[in-house]
Amino acid sequence: MFRKIVHRLDDRAERRFGEEMAGAVEHVESLVGRYSRRQALKVGATAFAATLLGPVLGGLLRADNAVKTGKFVFPRLKFSVIDETPDIWNTGPIGDANLRKHLRSLTNINASEEPKTIRLSDFDDMCQHPFVFMTSEGHFKLPENEEKNLREFLERGGFIHADDCVFPSIKGQHIPSDLTDGIMRPRPKHGTPDDIDRFFRDYGCMINRLFPESPMRKIPVDHEIFHIYFEFPKGCPHMQGIDHGMWGQFEPGTGRLRTVATPGDLHCGWMCQYFGAKDMQAIKMGINIIIYFLSH
């Protein structure tokens, strides 16, 4: 019934039956010991499969004897927007292409080079791709069917990376966070402009409404998502906008991140047009997020 996936030529197998994820069931061979969590990749049924990073040798990740096991697809999510802003859900596809290219060159993940768009309104389509990326710069409010699909997608093991494209009025700026108490809330209507972190706030508040038992919270800098492949001792790199840090929603009982929200426009960094040397930091953080998903 299960197809065995061996990720390393010389690994020691530790069997585990994977959770049901976006309609698919996995059975993987995972590494044991210190690096087991970061080396075991989830494999979905149909369009989704992944390759393992290089094996561990002397405490270092190496790529010389990894075994390819399929393709990882990096899809863009199409969703309903309400703002008349230039950069909506489909902005900057070159950024996605650059991230896919570097995912292939910097890891042994067999990433598809083809662009892919999936619709939040089509749940069956989403189930074929348990990792999705979404971005915009403005306000959004999902219709009831899209909110339902998003919640079910996350509950069934899917993962969403939501990145704020940053509203034009603060592009190029670096502004300290005002969410200092660790609570995600809508931006006050008075005292500060209502256009500075629209997408990030709307996404976080929507997740809080859908999962009131486990709301969004800031991810601490010692969390493995910042160290799973590339090292980010200070947490999520910030390109522009308000530096809230990376926030996430944790699955009750397991502590697994189901979605992360990045306020600092990592996607613009992936485009490799605006921030010089910082662009590669954005790409490496994007790779860490993908590897975190694949290993959980």
SULCORVEN-V817290 format. One record per pair of residues at least 12 apart in sequence whose ideal C-beta (glycine too) atoms are under 10 Angstrom apart, sorted by sequence separation. I is the first residue (numbers start at 1). GAP is how many residues later the second one is. D is the distance in Angstrom with one decimal. If there is no record, write none. Layout:
# SULCORVEN-V817290
i/gap/d
I/GAP/D
I/GAP/D
This chain:
# SULCORVEN-V817290
i/gap/d
15/12/7.5
16/12/7.0
18/12/9.5
28/12/5.5
40/12/8.1
41/12/8.3
54/12/5.0
55/12/9.6
77/12/6.7
78/12/7.1
99/12/8.7
100/12/7.0
101/12/7.2
116/12/9.5
120/12/8.5
204/12/4.6
221/12/6.7
223/12/8.4
247/12/9.1
248/12/4.5
249/12/8.5
269/12/6.9
270/12/5.7
271/12/10.0
2/13/9.7
15/13/8.5
16/13/8.8
28/13/6.7
39/13/6.2
53/13/6.7
76/13/7.2
77/13/9.9
100/13/5.7
116/13/6.9
178/13/9.8
187/13/9.6
203/13/8.4
204/13/9.5
221/13/6.2
222/13/9.1
247/13/6.9
248/13/7.2
266/13/9.8
269/13/2.5
270/13/5.7
14/14/9.5
15/14/7.1
16/14/6.1
26/14/9.5
28/14/7.1
39/14/6.4
52/14/5.2
76/14/6.9
100/14/8.5
118/14/6.2
120/14/8.1
178/14/7.4
187/14/5.4
221/14/4.1
232/14/9.4
246/14/5.7
247/14/4.8
248/14/9.8
268/14/7.6
269/14/6.7
2/15/7.8
13/15/9.4
14/15/7.3
15/15/8.2
26/15/9.0
28/15/6.1
38/15/7.6
39/15/9.2
51/15/6.6
52/15/6.8
76/15/9.5
100/15/8.5
117/15/9.8
186/15/5.9
187/15/9.5
220/15/7.9
221/15/8.7
246/15/7.2
247/15/8.1
266/15/8.9
267/15/7.8
269/15/9.6
270/15/9.6
2/16/9.2
13/16/4.4
14/16/5.2
26/16/5.5
27/16/8.2
39/16/7.6
51/16/7.4
52/16/8.6
76/16/9.8
97/16/7.6
100/16/9.9
116/16/9.3
134/16/9.4
184/16/9.1
185/16/7.9
186/16/8.2
200/16/10.0
219/16/7.4
245/16/9.9
246/16/5.3
247/16/7.8
266/16/4.5
269/16/8.2
270/16/6.2
12/17/8.9
13/17/7.7
14/17/7.2
26/17/5.0
39/17/7.2
51/17/4.9
52/17/6.9
76/17/7.2
97/17/9.6
175/17/10.0
184/17/7.6
218/17/8.8
219/17/7.7
244/17/8.5
245/17/8.6
246/17/8.1
265/17/8.1
266/17/8.4
269/17/8.2
11/18/6.6
12/18/9.6
13/18/8.7
14/18/4.8
24/18/8.8
25/18/9.5
26/18/7.0
35/18/9.3
38/18/9.0
50/18/9.7
51/18/5.2
97/18/6.9
132/18/9.7
178/18/9.8
179/18/9.4
186/18/9.1
187/18/9.5
218/18/9.8
244/18/8.8
245/18/7.7
246/18/8.6
264/18/8.4
266/18/10.0
11/19/8.3
12/19/7.2
13/19/8.3
14/19/9.2
24/19/7.9
25/19/8.8
26/19/8.5
49/19/9.4
50/19/6.7
51/19/6.7
76/19/9.8
96/19/6.5
178/19/9.4
184/19/9.3
185/19/8.4
186/19/5.6
244/19/4.4
245/19/8.5
266/19/5.9
267/19/8.2
11/20/5.3
12/20/5.5
16/20/9.6
22/20/9.7
24/20/4.0
25/20/7.2
35/20/8.8
36/20/9.8
49/20/5.9
50/20/6.2
51/20/8.0
76/20/6.1
96/20/8.9
177/20/9.1
184/20/4.0
185/20/7.1
226/20/8.1
243/20/7.2
244/20/7.9
246/20/9.3
262/20/9.2
266/20/5.9
5/21/8.1
7/21/7.3
8/21/8.3
11/21/8.3
12/21/8.5
21/21/6.2
23/21/8.1
24/21/3.7
31/21/8.8
35/21/4.9
49/21/2.3
50/21/7.7
51/21/7.2
75/21/8.8
96/21/9.9
121/21/9.4
132/21/8.0
175/21/7.2
179/21/9.7
183/21/9.9
184/21/6.3
225/21/7.4
241/21/9.8
242/21/5.7
243/21/6.2
264/21/9.5
5/22/7.4
6/22/8.9
7/22/6.2
14/22/6.7
18/22/8.9
21/22/9.2
22/22/6.4
23/22/7.2
24/22/7.2
26/22/9.9
28/22/9.7
30/22/9.8
34/22/8.0
39/22/8.7
48/22/7.7
49/22/5.8
50/22/4.6
74/22/6.2
93/22/6.0
120/22/7.1
121/22/8.0
123/22/8.7
127/22/9.7
175/22/8.7
179/22/9.1
184/22/10.0
186/22/10.0
241/22/5.8
242/22/7.8
2/23/7.4
3/23/9.4
4/23/6.6
5/23/5.2
6/23/5.1
7/23/7.9
8/23/7.1
19/23/8.9
21/23/6.3
22/23/8.9
23/23/8.7
24/23/9.9
26/23/9.8
29/23/9.6
33/23/8.3
38/23/8.5
47/23/9.5
48/23/8.0
49/23/7.1
50/23/9.5
74/23/9.3
120/23/9.3
122/23/9.9
123/23/9.5
126/23/6.4
130/23/8.0
170/23/8.4
173/23/8.9
184/23/7.9
185/23/8.5
223/23/8.6
225/23/7.9
239/23/9.3
240/23/9.7
241/23/5.5
262/23/7.8
266/23/8.6
1/24/8.6
2/24/8.1
3/24/7.2
4/24/8.2
5/24/6.2
7/24/7.6
12/24/9.8
16/24/7.8
18/24/6.4
21/24/9.2
22/24/9.8
24/24/7.2
28/24/9.4
31/24/7.9
35/24/9.0
47/24/8.1
48/24/7.2
49/24/8.9
93/24/9.1
121/24/6.3
122/24/9.8
125/24/9.6
126/24/8.6
129/24/9.8
130/24/10.0
169/24/6.8
184/24/5.8
221/24/8.2
236/24/8.7
238/24/8.7
239/24/9.9
240/24/6.5
241/24/5.7
262/24/9.0
2/25/3.7
3/25/9.9
4/25/6.5
5/25/9.7
11/25/9.6
18/25/7.9
24/25/10.0
31/25/7.3
34/25/8.6
48/25/6.2
74/25/6.7
120/25/8.7
121/25/5.7
123/25/8.3
124/25/9.8
127/25/9.4
170/25/8.0
179/25/9.0
183/25/9.1
220/25/9.1
221/25/9.4
223/25/8.3
237/25/9.1
238/25/7.9
239/25/5.1
240/25/5.2
1/26/8.5
2/26/9.3
14/26/8.5
18/26/9.5
22/26/8.0
35/26/8.1
43/26/6.8
44/26/9.1
47/26/5.9
74/26/5.4
120/26/4.5
123/26/4.5
126/26/8.9
127/26/7.6
130/26/8.3
132/26/7.1
133/26/9.8
134/26/6.2
135/26/8.8
136/26/8.8
138/26/9.9
167/26/8.8
169/26/5.4
170/26/5.0
218/26/7.2
219/26/7.0
220/26/9.8
236/26/5.9
238/26/3.6
239/26/4.4
21/27/9.0
39/27/9.8
43/27/6.7
48/27/9.7
73/27/9.1
90/27/7.5
119/27/8.9
120/27/8.9
122/27/8.0
123/27/9.4
126/27/5.3
130/27/6.2
131/27/7.4
132/27/7.5
133/27/7.6
134/27/7.4
135/27/7.1
136/27/9.0
137/27/7.1
138/27/8.4
167/27/9.5
168/27/8.3
169/27/6.6
170/27/8.1
218/27/5.1
219/27/4.8
223/27/10.0
236/27/8.7
237/27/7.1
238/27/8.2
239/27/6.5
241/27/9.4
262/27/8.3
11/28/7.9
41/28/7.5
44/28/9.9
47/28/9.2
72/28/8.9
89/28/8.9
120/28/10.0
121/28/7.0
130/28/4.6
131/28/5.0
132/28/5.5
133/28/5.0
134/28/5.1
135/28/4.6
136/28/7.9
137/28/3.8
139/28/9.5
167/28/4.8
218/28/7.3
219/28/6.4
236/28/6.8
238/28/8.7
239/28/8.7
240/28/7.0
11/29/9.8
41/29/9.2
43/29/9.9
44/29/9.6
74/29/7.4
120/29/5.7
123/29/6.8
127/29/7.7
129/29/8.3
130/29/6.4
131/29/8.0
132/29/7.6
133/29/8.0
134/29/7.6
135/29/7.3
136/29/5.8
137/29/6.0
138/29/6.7
167/29/6.0
218/29/5.4
219/29/4.9
237/29/7.3
239/29/5.5
240/29/9.1
260/29/6.2
42/30/9.9
119/30/9.2
120/30/6.3
123/30/7.2
126/30/9.6
130/30/9.8
131/30/7.7
132/30/9.4
133/30/7.2
135/30/5.1
137/30/5.1
138/30/9.8
166/30/8.3
167/30/7.5
185/30/10.0
217/30/6.4
218/30/8.2
236/30/7.8
239/30/4.7
8/31/7.7
41/31/8.4
72/31/7.5
89/31/9.0
127/31/7.9
135/31/9.8
136/31/9.9
137/31/7.3
166/31/7.8
167/31/5.7
184/31/6.4
216/31/4.9
217/31/7.1
219/31/8.9
238/31/9.4
239/31/9.6
7/32/6.7
72/32/9.5
126/32/6.9
164/32/9.8
166/32/9.2
167/32/8.1
183/32/7.9
184/32/4.5
215/32/9.6
216/32/6.7
217/32/8.0
223/32/9.9
225/32/6.7
237/32/7.5
239/32/10.0
257/32/9.0
260/32/8.3
7/33/7.3
120/33/8.4
123/33/9.8
164/33/6.1
165/33/9.4
166/33/8.3
167/33/10.0
182/33/9.9
183/33/9.0
184/33/7.4
216/33/5.2
217/33/7.5
224/33/9.5
260/33/9.3
7/34/6.5
99/34/8.6
126/34/9.8
137/34/8.8
164/34/7.7
165/34/6.5
166/34/8.8
182/34/9.7
183/34/8.0
184/34/8.7
215/34/7.2
216/34/9.0
223/34/8.3
240/34/7.9
259/34/10.0
5/35/9.5
72/35/9.7
74/35/10.0
164/35/4.5
165/35/9.6
182/35/5.8
183/35/9.5
214/35/6.1
215/35/9.4
225/35/7.3
239/35/7.4
240/35/7.8
257/35/6.7
258/35/9.6
5/36/7.9
7/36/9.7
163/36/8.2
164/36/4.0
182/36/5.5
214/36/5.8
239/36/5.4
256/36/9.2
257/36/8.2
5/37/9.8
72/37/5.4
74/37/6.5
75/37/9.5
96/37/7.0
162/37/7.5
163/37/8.5
164/37/8.7
179/37/10.0
181/37/9.9
214/37/7.1
238/37/10.0
256/37/9.5
5/38/5.5
71/38/9.0
72/38/6.5
73/38/7.9
74/38/7.2
95/38/9.5
162/38/7.8
164/38/9.4
179/38/9.9
180/38/9.7
211/38/5.8
214/38/5.0
219/38/7.5
237/38/9.4
240/38/9.5
258/38/9.6
69/39/9.9
70/39/10.0
71/39/5.2
72/39/4.9
73/39/4.8
74/39/9.5
76/39/7.3
78/39/5.5
79/39/9.9
96/39/9.5
164/39/7.9
179/39/7.4
210/39/8.8
211/39/9.3
213/39/6.2
214/39/9.5
239/39/6.2
246/39/8.4
257/39/7.3
3/40/8.2
68/40/7.5
69/40/9.9
70/40/6.4
71/40/6.9
72/40/6.7
74/40/9.4
75/40/8.4
76/40/7.0
77/40/7.8
78/40/6.9
79/40/8.0
80/40/7.6
95/40/8.6
120/40/9.7
162/40/9.6
163/40/9.4
164/40/9.9
204/40/8.9
207/40/8.8
211/40/9.1
238/40/8.6
239/40/8.3
256/40/5.1
11/41/8.7
28/41/9.1
66/41/8.8
67/41/8.6
68/41/9.3
69/41/7.4
71/41/4.7
73/41/7.7
74/41/8.6
75/41/4.1
76/41/5.2
77/41/6.1
78/41/4.8
79/41/4.3
80/41/7.9
162/41/4.7
177/41/8.7
200/41/8.0
201/41/9.5
207/41/9.2
208/41/8.3
211/41/8.6
214/41/9.9
219/41/7.1
237/41/6.7
255/41/9.6
3/42/9.6
66/42/3.9
68/42/5.0
70/42/9.7
71/42/9.4
73/42/9.7
74/42/7.1
75/42/6.6
76/42/7.5
77/42/7.9
78/42/6.5
79/42/8.1
162/42/8.5
199/42/9.9
200/42/7.6
207/42/5.1
219/42/9.7
237/42/9.8
239/42/8.5
254/42/8.6
7/43/9.1
63/43/9.0
65/43/9.4
66/43/9.1
71/43/9.2
73/43/5.5
75/43/4.7
77/43/5.7
78/43/8.0
92/43/8.0
160/43/8.8
201/43/9.2
204/43/6.0
216/43/8.2
219/43/10.0
237/43/9.4
238/43/9.2
239/43/5.9
246/43/8.7
5/44/8.2
7/44/7.7
8/44/6.4
11/44/6.7
63/44/7.1
64/44/9.1
66/44/9.4
78/44/9.1
89/44/10.0
91/44/6.6
162/44/9.6
197/44/6.4
200/44/6.7
203/44/9.0
204/44/9.8
214/44/8.7
216/44/9.2
237/44/4.1
238/44/9.1
248/44/9.8
5/45/9.1
7/45/3.5
8/45/9.5
10/45/6.7
11/45/9.2
63/45/4.8
73/45/9.3
89/45/6.5
90/45/9.1
91/45/7.4
162/45/8.7
196/45/7.2
197/45/4.8
204/45/8.7
216/45/6.8
236/45/9.5
237/45/5.9
251/45/9.4
5/46/9.7
6/46/9.1
7/46/8.6
8/46/8.5
9/46/7.7
61/46/8.7
62/46/9.3
63/46/10.0
89/46/6.9
90/46/9.2
91/46/7.5
196/46/6.0
236/46/9.4
237/46/9.7
239/46/10.0
5/47/8.7
8/47/4.6
10/47/9.4
61/47/9.4
78/47/9.7
88/47/8.8
89/47/5.5
160/47/9.1
197/47/7.2
200/47/8.0
211/47/8.2
237/47/8.0
238/47/9.8
7/48/8.3
8/48/8.9
87/48/7.9
88/48/5.2
211/48/9.3
237/48/5.4
77/49/8.1
87/49/6.7
88/49/7.6
232/49/7.9
236/49/6.0
237/49/9.9
75/50/9.1
87/50/4.4
88/50/7.1
192/50/9.9
230/50/9.7
235/50/9.4
75/51/8.7
85/51/7.5
86/51/7.6
87/51/7.8
89/51/8.4
207/51/8.8
230/51/8.6
77/52/9.2
85/52/5.2
86/52/9.0
88/52/8.5
207/52/6.4
232/52/7.8
236/52/9.2
51/53/9.7
53/53/9.8
54/53/7.9
55/53/9.4
75/53/8.8
79/53/9.8
83/53/7.6
85/53/3.7
150/53/10.0
154/53/8.4
230/53/9.3
231/53/9.0
232/53/6.4
236/53/9.3
53/54/5.4
54/54/5.5
75/54/4.6
78/54/9.8
83/54/7.7
84/54/7.7
85/54/8.4
207/54/7.7
230/54/4.2
9/55/9.7
10/55/7.0
52/55/9.1
53/55/5.6
73/55/8.4
74/55/8.7
75/55/9.7
77/55/4.6
79/55/6.2
81/55/5.8
83/55/2.7
85/55/10.0
139/55/8.7
151/55/9.6
155/55/9.4
187/55/9.7
204/55/9.7
229/55/7.9
230/55/7.4
9/56/4.8
11/56/9.3
51/56/8.2
52/56/6.3
53/56/7.0
73/56/5.6
75/56/7.4
76/56/7.5
77/56/6.5
78/56/8.6
81/56/9.5
82/56/7.6
83/56/4.7
139/56/8.9
150/56/8.0
151/56/9.0
154/56/8.1
155/56/8.8
203/56/8.4
230/56/9.9
232/56/7.1
8/57/7.0
9/57/8.0
51/57/5.4
52/57/7.9
72/57/9.7
73/57/9.6
74/57/7.1
75/57/5.1
76/57/5.7
77/57/4.0
79/57/8.0
81/57/6.5
82/57/5.6
83/57/7.0
138/57/8.2
150/57/8.7
154/57/7.9
204/57/5.6
230/57/6.6
231/57/9.2
8/58/6.6
9/58/6.2
50/58/9.9
51/58/5.1
52/58/9.5
73/58/7.8
74/58/8.6
75/58/6.9
76/58/7.3
77/58/8.6
81/58/7.8
82/58/5.8
83/58/9.8
137/58/9.3
140/58/8.1
151/58/9.6
152/58/9.9
203/58/5.3
229/58/6.2
230/58/5.6
7/59/7.2
8/59/6.5
50/59/6.2
51/59/4.1
72/59/7.6
73/59/9.5
74/59/6.5
75/59/9.6
76/59/8.0
77/59/9.9
81/59/4.7
82/59/5.4
139/59/4.8
140/59/6.7
147/59/7.1
151/59/4.6
202/59/10.0
204/59/9.1
226/59/8.1
228/59/9.3
229/59/5.4
7/60/6.1
50/60/7.3
51/60/8.4
80/60/6.7
81/60/8.7
82/60/9.6
137/60/9.7
138/60/5.1
139/60/7.5
142/60/9.3
150/60/7.1
151/60/7.5
184/60/9.0
201/60/9.4
203/60/9.6
225/60/8.9
228/60/5.5
229/60/9.9
6/61/6.3
7/61/9.7
49/61/7.9
50/61/8.7
79/61/6.8
80/61/7.4
81/61/9.4
137/61/6.9
138/61/6.5
141/61/7.2
142/61/9.9
177/61/9.9
200/61/5.8
227/61/8.1
228/61/9.0
229/61/9.1
230/61/9.0
5/62/8.7
7/62/6.6
80/62/5.7
136/62/8.1
137/62/6.0
139/62/8.7
140/62/5.5
147/62/8.4
148/62/9.1
199/62/8.7
200/62/7.9
201/62/8.7
226/62/6.8
228/62/9.8
229/62/4.9
6/63/8.0
49/63/10.0
79/63/6.3
80/63/5.8
136/63/4.7
137/63/9.9
139/63/5.6
140/63/7.8
147/63/6.6
175/63/9.8
179/63/8.7
184/63/6.6
200/63/4.2
225/63/5.9
226/63/9.9
228/63/5.3
229/63/8.7
5/64/5.2
48/64/9.9
79/64/9.4
135/64/7.2
136/64/9.9
138/64/8.6
142/64/6.9
174/64/6.6
178/64/7.6
180/64/9.7
199/64/8.5
200/64/9.0
224/64/9.1
225/64/6.6
228/64/5.4
5/65/8.3
47/65/8.9
80/65/9.7
134/65/8.9
141/65/8.1
174/65/8.8
175/65/9.0
177/65/5.9
179/65/5.4
182/65/9.3
184/65/9.7
200/65/9.8
227/65/10.0
3/66/9.9
80/66/6.0
136/66/8.8
140/66/8.4
174/66/6.6
175/66/6.8
176/66/7.5
177/66/5.5
178/66/8.4
179/66/8.6
197/66/5.7
199/66/10.0
225/66/8.8
226/66/9.3
228/66/9.7
229/66/9.4
79/67/6.1
80/67/9.9
136/67/8.9
172/67/9.4
173/67/6.2
174/67/7.7
175/67/4.6
176/67/6.1
177/67/4.3
196/67/9.8
197/67/9.7
224/67/9.8
225/67/4.6
228/67/6.9
41/68/8.1
78/68/9.9
79/68/10.0
95/68/9.4
135/68/9.8
142/68/9.8
171/68/9.6
172/68/5.6
173/68/7.0
174/68/8.5
175/68/6.7
176/68/9.2
177/68/6.8
179/68/8.4
224/68/6.9
225/68/9.4
228/68/9.5
47/69/8.5
77/69/9.9
134/69/8.0
171/69/5.8
172/69/9.2
173/69/8.6
174/69/6.3
175/69/9.5
223/69/9.1
79/70/9.6
95/70/9.9
170/70/7.2
171/70/7.6
79/71/8.3
170/71/5.6
224/71/8.9
225/71/9.5
170/72/7.2
224/72/9.2
77/73/9.0
92/73/7.8
166/73/7.9
91/74/6.0
166/74/5.4
167/74/7.9
165/75/9.9
166/75/3.9
167/75/10.0
77/76/9.7
89/76/9.5
163/76/9.8
164/76/9.7
165/76/8.9
166/76/8.4
88/77/8.6
164/77/6.3
184/77/8.7
47/78/9.9
87/78/4.6
164/78/8.4
48/79/9.5
86/79/9.3
87/79/8.6
47/80/9.7
48/80/6.8
85/80/8.5
87/80/8.8
164/80/8.9
46/81/8.5
47/81/4.6
48/81/6.0
50/81/9.2
87/81/8.4
45/82/9.2
46/82/5.3
47/82/6.3
48/82/5.9
85/82/7.2
86/82/7.5
44/83/8.6
45/83/8.6
46/83/9.1
47/83/9.8
48/83/7.8
77/83/7.2
79/83/10.0
85/83/7.7
163/83/9.9
44/84/7.8
77/84/9.5
83/84/8.9
87/84/9.9
179/84/9.3
44/85/8.1
77/85/8.7
161/85/9.8
162/85/9.3
44/86/5.5
177/86/8.1
44/87/9.3
74/87/9.6
161/87/10.0
42/88/7.4
175/88/9.9
42/89/9.1
160/89/9.3
174/90/8.5
157/94/9.1
171/94/8.1
154/95/7.5
170/95/9.9
155/96/8.6
161/96/10.0
154/97/8.4
159/97/9.1
162/97/6.6
163/97/8.9
164/97/7.4
166/97/8.0
171/97/8.4
159/98/7.6
160/98/7.7
161/98/7.4
162/98/7.2
163/98/7.6
164/98/6.8
166/98/7.6
157/99/8.9
159/99/6.4
160/99/4.3
161/99/5.6
162/99/4.6
163/99/4.8
164/99/4.7
166/99/4.5
23/100/9.4
158/100/7.7
159/100/6.5
160/100/7.9
161/100/8.1
162/100/7.4
163/100/8.2
164/100/7.3
165/100/6.0
7/101/9.4
22/101/9.6
23/101/8.4
157/101/8.3
158/101/8.7
159/101/8.2
160/101/8.7
161/101/7.2
162/101/9.6
163/101/8.3
164/101/6.3
165/101/9.8
166/101/9.5
156/102/10.0
163/102/6.8
164/102/9.0
165/102/6.4
166/102/7.3
172/102/8.2
23/103/9.4
24/103/7.7
155/103/8.0
163/103/5.2
164/103/8.8
165/103/7.0
171/103/8.8
172/103/9.5
22/104/7.1
23/104/4.2
24/104/8.8
137/104/9.4
154/104/4.5
163/104/4.9
164/104/9.9
22/105/4.6
23/105/8.2
153/105/9.2
154/105/6.0
161/105/8.5
163/105/8.8
21/106/9.2
22/106/7.7
24/106/7.5
153/106/9.5
161/106/9.4
163/106/9.6
22/107/7.8
23/107/8.7
163/107/9.1
22/108/4.0
21/109/5.5
22/109/9.3
150/109/8.9
22/110/10.0
85/110/9.2
89/110/9.9
88/111/9.7
83/112/9.3
87/112/9.4
44/113/9.0
85/113/8.2
44/114/9.8
85/114/9.3
42/115/8.0
83/115/6.9
83/116/8.8
42/117/9.4
81/118/9.1
83/119/9.5
163/119/9.5
82/120/9.3
109/120/10.0
81/121/9.9
107/122/7.1
106/123/8.5
107/123/9.9
163/123/8.7
106/124/8.4
134/125/9.6
161/125/7.7
163/126/9.6
132/127/9.7
134/127/9.7
135/127/9.3
137/128/8.7
161/128/5.4
161/129/8.1
22/130/9.4
23/130/10.0
135/130/8.6
159/130/8.6
22/131/6.7
26/131/9.3
135/131/8.9
137/131/10.0
159/131/9.1
161/131/9.7
22/132/9.6
24/132/9.4
135/132/5.2
161/132/8.2
23/133/7.0
24/133/8.5
133/133/9.9
134/133/9.9
135/133/9.3
159/133/8.4
160/133/9.6
22/134/5.3
23/134/9.1
133/134/7.9
159/134/4.4
21/135/6.5
22/135/5.6
23/135/9.6
158/135/9.2
159/135/9.2
20/136/6.6
21/136/3.2
22/136/4.9
157/136/9.8
19/137/8.8
20/137/6.7
21/137/7.2
22/137/9.2
133/137/9.9
159/137/8.3
19/138/5.7
21/138/9.2
18/139/8.7
157/139/9.3
133/153/8.6
133/156/9.1
133/157/9.3
131/158/8.9
131/159/6.8
131/162/5.2
130/163/7.9
131/163/7.9
130/164/9.8
61/167/9.9
99/167/9.0
61/168/6.9
99/168/8.4
102/168/8.4
98/169/9.8
101/169/9.8
95/170/9.8
99/170/9.5
100/170/9.5
102/170/9.5
95/171/8.6
96/171/7.9
98/171/9.3
99/171/4.7
95/172/4.7
98/172/5.1
99/172/9.5
94/173/10.0
95/173/7.0
97/173/8.6
98/173/6.6
99/173/9.9
95/174/7.9
96/174/7.1
97/174/9.3
98/174/5.7
106/174/9.6
53/175/9.4
92/175/6.1
95/175/3.6
96/175/9.3
98/175/9.7
53/176/6.8
91/176/7.8
92/176/7.1
94/176/8.1
95/176/4.2
111/176/9.7
91/177/9.2
94/177/5.5
95/177/8.1
106/177/8.1
87/178/9.9
92/178/7.9
93/178/9.4
94/178/8.2
95/178/9.0
102/178/8.2
106/178/7.6
109/178/8.3
92/179/5.4
94/179/8.2
111/179/8.4
87/180/9.4
91/180/9.6
103/180/8.5
107/180/6.5
87/181/9.3
92/181/9.1
98/181/8.5
102/181/4.9
106/181/6.3
109/181/7.3
101/182/9.2
102/182/8.1
109/182/7.6
99/183/8.7
103/183/8.0
107/183/8.7
95/184/9.8
98/184/9.7
99/184/6.0
102/184/8.2
103/184/5.7
107/184/7.2
98/185/6.9
102/185/6.8
109/185/7.4
38/186/7.2
100/186/9.9
37/187/7.4
95/187/8.9
99/187/5.0
103/187/6.6
107/187/9.8
95/188/9.2
98/188/9.4
99/188/7.5
103/188/9.1
38/189/9.0
39/189/9.9
38/190/5.0
96/190/9.5
99/190/9.9
100/190/9.9
37/191/8.4
38/191/7.3
76/191/10.0
95/191/9.0
99/191/8.4
35/193/9.6
74/212/9.1
74/216/7.4
72/218/7.3
72/221/9.5
72/222/7.1
53/234/10.0
19/235/8.9
19/237/9.4
53/238/6.8
50/240/8.9
50/241/9.4
53/241/8.7
52/242/8.6
53/242/8.7
50/243/9.2
51/243/9.0
52/243/9.3
50/244/5.0
50/245/9.4
48/246/10.0
41/250/8.5
42/251/7.6
43/251/9.1
39/252/9.5
41/252/9.2
42/252/5.8
38/253/6.9
41/253/4.3
42/253/7.8
38/254/8.2
40/254/8.3
41/254/6.3
42/254/7.5
37/255/9.4
39/255/9.5
40/255/5.6
41/255/9.6
38/256/9.1
39/256/6.6
40/256/8.5
38/257/4.9
37/258/5.6
38/258/9.1
36/259/8.8
37/259/7.1
35/260/9.4
31/264/9.9
30/265/8.8
19/277/9.9
